[in-house]
Amino acid sequence: MASLVRLLLAFCGATVALASPLKGSTFAGATSTAVFPPPGATNTAADAHFPGPAEVGHAGPTPTGDEPFVLATAPVAPQKEDIYPLIDPTHQQTPLEKPAFDIARSWGNLSPWFSVGNKWGLSDASTAVPHGCELTQVHLLHRHGARYPTSGSGPSTFSAKLHEAATSESGFSASGPLEFLNTWTYKLGAELLTPFGRQQLFDLGVAFRVKYGHLLNGFTDLPVFRTTSEARMVDSALNFAAGFFGVQQYQDSYHQLIMIEDNNFNNSLAPWSVCPNANNDVANIGYDAAANWTDIYLKDTVPRLQKYLKGLKLDVSDVQAMQDLCAYETVALGWSAFCELFTEEEWKGYEYAFDLELWYSFGPGNPASAAQGIGYVQELVARLTQTPLTQFNTNLNGTLDGSNVTFPLNQPIYVDATHDTVISTILVALNFTTMAANGPLPVDHIPQHQTYTGQHITPFAANLVGQVMSCPASGKSSAQEPYIRFLHNDGVVPLTGIAHCSENKDGLCPLDNFVRGMKQRIAEVDYVYDCFANYTAPWPDPITDGRMHK
């Protein structure tokens, strides 16, 4: 009997030991990196052994087919829905079910892009070319693909804090849902495209060829596409081109203009560096609003997660960084253990923090937003009217935009690559008012009805397409006249906020009317005042058109 009691006591002791928090490894939180190709390895030393396709020959038959034009030939328009090959955090347990709430679509500007349907308010509009119309020109403005976090942001700060605790004399321990932190390491780089980000832009290029390839027949010279000089911007542009033209053909199929993105360089695709009010307290109102909201929506989350940690004290910034890590690890590594830590309401709060930041720092609620985006609008009008630019009084680059070599005016297809914040300012400058219909955003709660949402406006690989087409003139079925409309992330945008553009079920506006409206918008945006004047952004902030009203 005594031996049985000792056995039971031993078993109970083992059970207690197993339930105790595991001690964190000393490498927890450390940064882990990989380099490929291996140092010193090149593909030149053995070139003679690996001749290229031109040297090998024997390519077989190579007749080309006609260009695709699916938006005009198919009965329905293609839609972007999946994030393959990433593990979707919402239904990784039940992958065949499509839940009502999608975590990957609650990451704000860290969400991968997807087709937004009728999000912008035109319930009956399709991205397919309207019946009776003929597409003649497209203008694509797209964001770079998924990237690593920016340097010194929350994820790397959290990993450093964790590693400091892990290497301290007392160490740390994690249990329950946070047990993985005991051996977790930080595997993210900074700024660069992830493999999935490269895929996004390659796929976007393929999709654009399938949708608009027919317009290549209108070129008499090679196209000029534009991007900025940051590494992820160049890589995004090249991956798009490889998808659009083909891997073997793209380098000989177009000209890639790379515009310098740095302080004091005029650049409509990176306009903030020449707009002082985009870099001071005026620009920070969105960040401040988002920080205050984060304190609200995560106030109960911090103690909920803290109980699983010893030797590491969490604060709101740490917990938000853990949400960031869910998004960044997923788009960089394919999956993240951080995603399962948070509730649906916490993810909705996370998304809303991005919405506040975007609205008040780069969107309709910031008094310098329209000024930053107006340079692109000037370029758009020049392209639509084939009129050379002669006034360079905003963020336009006079050297590049003043040349018909680097800024041609006769292309059926235009492609420009930029950043999320720039797309946001350009949407404001274009005066797409339906996106701001329910603004300003409240700073202490999520509104019941909200049109301005970051995951729909500036996700990774976001894309705005201006479609110019010839359609039957109103009331004159035998006559044709030029129209324009815009698709943002595959959603047709109403143009009713633009002077001279009327309501239209397909989002169409007569091209001449649109140009008149844009010239009026250019005239009303005071670039010099909004970017350079010494003013304080109002708070509470009632602005909804991205301008500082004097």
N, C-alpha and C positions, 0 to 999 in steps of 0.2 A: 504493500500500500504506500509506504514511504517513497519507494522508487517511482511509483506512478505519479505521486504529487510532485516530485522533483522534475519528472519529465514534462508535466503540464506547466510548471513554472518556467522551465526552460523554453518551452514552445511559446508561452505568452511573452517572454522577454524577447524572443526572436521577432515576434509579430510587432511589438512596440518598436524594435530597432528598425524594422523594415518601414514602418510608418513615419519615422523621424525624417526631417528634411535632410536631403543629401547635401554635403558640403560642396560649394562651387569650386570648380577647377581654377587653378591660378591663371589659366589662359582664357577664361571666360571674358568676353568683351574685347579680346584682342583682335586686331585687324589681320585678315587673311587675304593675300593677293596671289595672283598667278600671272605669268608672263608667257605669251605665245606670239610669234615663234620663239623657240628657245634661243637664248643669247648666243650670238655667233653663227646661228644657222641662217643660210641664205639660199635663194633659188638660182643663183648665178653660177656657183661653182660647178654645177653639173648640167648646165644648160644644154650642152651638146647631146646629152642622153635623153632630154625631154623636149624635142622639137614641138613647135606650136602647130595649130591646125593648118596654117598656110604651108608650112614645110612638109607636113605629113600628107596633105591632100586627101584624096579618096573620100570626099565629103558626101558622096551620093547625090541624088537629085535635089535641087534647091529652088524649085519654082515658088514664087511668093503668091499668097492669096490676096484677096481684097481686104481693105481695112474694115474692122468692126465698127458698129455704130448702134450698140444695143439700146440706147435710150430712144432711138427713133424706130427701131425695127421690132423690138420685143413687145408683147402685150402687157408686161409688167416691168417695173424697174428693179434692179438688184439692190439688196439691202445688206448692210454690215451688222452682224449680230455676235459672232463668237470671238474668243480671245485665245484660240488654239495657237501654240501648244501649252499655254499656261494652265495651271490648275485653278479653276474658278473657285474661289474660297466660299462662295455661297452654297454650292451644291456638290462639294467634293465628297460628301458622305452619300448623297443620292444623286449621282451625275445625270440620270435620265429625267429627273424632275426639274421643271422650270419654276422657281419660286417667285412670289410676288415682289419680294425685296431682293435686290442684287447688290452684294457688297462691292464688287468691282465697279459698279456704277455709282458708288457713293464716295469716291476718292477725289472729287473735284477735278482740278487740272492734272491729277495723277492717274485718272481713269483712262484706259484705252478708248479710242474713239469708237462710236457705234452710231448706226442710223437712228435719228431722233424722231422719225415719223412726222406727225402733225404738231409737234411741240410748239412751233411758232405761231399756230393759230389758224392755218388754212387746212381745214379738215378734209376737203375734197381734192386738194392738189396732189399731183404726182411728180416725181423727179423725171419721169419720162417726158419727152418733148410733146407739148400739147398738140392735139389733132389739127392738121392743117398748117402747122408751123414747120419751118426749116431752120435748123441750127446753123449758124454761120461763124460763130466765134465763142471761145470760152476764156475766162480769166480765173485761174486757180491761185488762191493764197492758202498755204498750208503750214501747220506747225511741224516742228521736228518730231521724231518718234520718241518712244519711251527712253528715259535716261536714268543715270544714277543720280543721287541727291546732289544738290549744289554744295560747294565746299563749305565746311564749317556749320552745316545745318543740323537740325535736331537728331537725326539718326546717328551721325558720327559722334555728336556730343554725348548722347546716351551711352553708346558703346564704350566711350572713354571713361565715363563715370562708373559703369559696371566693371570695367577692367581694373580701375583704381580700387574698388571695393574687393575684387577678387584677389588682388596682390597685396592687400593690407595685412597687417599682423593678425587681425581677428578674422579676416576673410568674410565671405557671405554664403548664404544658402537659400535655395529656392525650392518650393514644394508645390504640389497641386498643379494647376494649369501653367504655372511659371517654372516648373521643374526643368524644362529644356534650357533655361538660362544658365544652368550650372555648367553646361558645355558649349554654349552658343558662342560663335565668333562672328565678327563683322566682315562680311564678304563683298561689300559694295565699294565701288570706286567713286569717282566724283565727275559730274558734268557730262561724261561721254554717253553716247548711245549704248543701250544694252542690245544683245542679240535680238530680242523681241522688237526693240525699237527699229533695228535695221529691217526686220521683216515687215513691220508696219508700213514703212515708206516704200519698200519694194512692192508690196501688195497694192499700195495706193497707186503706184505707177502702172502696174498691170491693170488695175481697175479703170484707171483713167484712159488707157489705150483701148480697152474694150468699150468704154462708154463714148469716147470722143475721137478714136483713131481716124475716122473718116475725114476729120478736119485737116489731117496732115497733107491731104491732096491739094490743099490750097496754098502750100508753101512754095516759094520760088528760091528760097535760100534756107540755110540751116537756122533753126530756132535759137533764140537767146533766152535761157532760163536764169533766174537770179536767186542767190542765197547770200548769207552773211558769212564772215570769216571764222566764227567759232567752230571748233572741231565737230561738234554734234550737228551743226547746221550744214557744213560741207558734206559730212557723211550722209545726212538725210537727203540732201539734194542728189548725191551720186546714187544712192540706193533707189530713189524715185526714178532717176533716169535709166538705171539698169532694168527696172521693172517695165518702164514705159517703152524703151527702145529695144531692149534685149541685151543680155550680158556681153555678147561678142560685138554688138553693134553700137552701144551707146556712146562710146568715146569718139566715134566718128560721125555721130548723128545730130549733134547740137553743140552750141557754145554755152559753157557754164560761167556766168559772171559771178565772181565772189567779191562782195562789197565789204570793206573793212568795218568791223564792229568793234569800236574802241572809243575812248574819250575824245571828244572834239572832232569826230568825223561825222559829217552829215550822211544820214542813211535812213531812208523812209522805212526800212525793215528792221531798224534798231534805233528808234528815234530818241530814246530817253537821255542819251549822253549829251545832247545839245539842247536839252530843255531843263534848266535848273530846277524848276518846280516839280520835276519828276524824280528828284533826288534829295528832297528835303522834307520838312514836316508836312507839307501839302501832300506828298506821296505816301506818308506814313499813316494817314487816317484809317485806311483799310486794315493795315497791320494791327493798329491799336484796337480797332473794333473787333477784329478776329481774336486777339489776345484776351480781351474782356469776356467775349463769348465762351472761349475755351475754359475760363475759370468757372463759368456757369454750368456748361454741359458735362464737365468732367469732375465736378466737386464730389460726387458720390463714387466715382470710379477709382479715384486715387486710394481711398481707404479699403475699397473692395479688393484691390490687387495687392496692397501693402501687406495684408495679413499672410500672404504667401512668401514673404521675403524677410530675411534676417540679415542685418549688416549692410543693408542698402535702403536708404530712405527715398521714396519716390515723391516727386512733385508733379504738378500739372504738365510742365514741359516734358518730363520724362514719359508720361503716359501718352501724350500726343505724339511724341517721337515713336512710341511703340506702334501707334496707328500708322504713322508714316512708314515704318518698317514693314508693315503688312503690305502696303502698296508697292514700295520700292523693291522688296525682296521678291514679290510675285512677278513684277515685270522684268527683273534682272535674273533671278534664279529659278523662276517657274512656280515657286510655292513658298509660303511663309507660315511658320507656327504662330506668329503674332495675330493672324487674322481671326483665330478662334477665341481670342480673349475678350471680345467686345460684343455688346448687344446691338440689336437693330437700332435702338434709340441713340446709342453712343455713336454708331456710324452715321446716323442722320445729323447728329450734332457736329461730327467731324466734317461732313460735306458742307454744312452751313457756315463753318468757319472759313472755308475757301470762298464761299459765295460772298461773304462780307468783305473779305480781303480783295476780291476781284472787283466788286461793285464800287467800293470806296477808294481804292488805290489806282485801278486801271479801267474802271467801267463808267457807267453813266453818272455815278455819284462823285467822281473826282473832277475838280475844276480844270485840270490840265490834260484830261484824257483826249478830248476832241482835237486839241492842238497837236498832240503827238500823232494821232492817226490821220491828220488832214493831208500830209504829204503824199500818202498813198492815194488818197482821193484825187489829188491833183494829177498824179500819174495815170490813174484810171481814166479820167476825163480826156487827157491827152491821147491815150490809146484809143478810146472810143471814137474820138473825133479826128484822129490822125493829125493832130495839131502839135508841132514841136513846142516844148516848154521853153519859155523865155524869161519867166520870173522865178527867182530862187530865194524866196523870202520866208521859207519855213525850214523843214529838215531835209529838203531835197538836196541831192548831190549834183551840183551844177556841172561838174566834169563828166560824170557818167550819164546823167539824164539829159545833158545838152548834146549828146552825140547820138546820131542815128545808127551807129555801130553797136554801142552798148545799151541803147534804149530805142530799139526799132519800133515803128508805129504801124506796121502792116502785117502783124502775125495773126493767124487764125487761132493760135493757142498761146497763152501767156501762163507762166508758172513762176511763182515767187514763194520762197521759204522764209519763215520768220518764227517768232516766239509767241507763247500764249498771251503774254501781256500786251504784245503789239496787236495781235488779232483782236483782243478786247477793245483797244483804243480805236482801231479801224472800224469796228462795228458801231462804235459810238459816233465816230466822224461821219459815217454813212447815214446816220440818223435812223437806224432800224429801231423805231420806238416801241414796237410790240415786245421786244425783249425786256424793256424797262417798264412795261405797263403796270406792274404791281409794286414798283419801287416808290420811295426809297426803302431799303430793307431795314426792318426793325433790328436793333442791336441786342435785345434781351430775350428774344424768343423767335422760333421759326414760324413764319406766317402760314396760314392754312392754304392760301393760293399764292404761288410763286412762279413767275415766268423766268426769272434770271437765276440760272443754276450753272455752276462751274463745269460740271461733268457734261453738260450739253453744249457749252459755249467754247471752252478751251481744253478739251481732253488731249492726251497725246495723239499726234497726227490729225488734229482737227483740220477741217478743210472747208473753205468758203469758195463757192464757184459762181461766177457771174456768167450767165448764159445769154448770148445775143442771138436773136432769131428773127426770121421774117415770118410774119403771121398775117392772116386776113385783117384788113383794116376794119375798124368798127363801122358796121352798117354798110360796108362795101365788100361783099364776098369775093368779087373778082380782083380787087386790088390788094396788094401786099405792102406792109410797112414794117420797119424794124422795131423790135421790142427788146427789153432786157428784163431778166429776173435773177434772183439769187437763191442758191441752195446753201444752207449752212449745215454741215454734217448730215446731208441728205434730207434736210427739212426745208420746204419752200418758205421763204421769208416774205411776209406782207411788206409792201413798200409804201404803205399809206402815210407814214411819217415824213415822207419826202415831198417837198413842194412840187406840185404839178403831176403827181402820181396818184391815181384814184384806186379805189378798192377793186380787186380783180381776183376771181376764184383761183386762178392759176399763178397769182403773184406777178403778173406781167405789167409793165409800164412802158408806154411808147418811149423809144430811145431818146428822141429829142426832148421829151418832157423830163426824163431822168437826168439828162445832161444839164438842162436848165436848173433843175432842183439841186444838183451837185454844185453848180457854179454859185448858186445862192447860198448853199451851206458853206462853201469855201469863203465866201465874202463875210459871213456872219461869225466865223470862228476867228477870234483875235489871237493869232499865234504869239505875237510879241508880248501882249499883256498876260495871257494865260500861262506862258512858259517863263517869263522873265520878271513880271511885276512882283513887288514885295507885298504879299497879302496873306491873310490867315484864312484857311479853309473854314467855312461856317460849320458849327456843331451845336445842335443837331443839323445835319447836312440835308437840305431839301433838294439839292441839285439832281436832275435826272437826264440832262443832255450833255454832260461832260464839259461845261463851260463855266467860267467865273463871271457871274452877272454883276456888273458894276453898279 
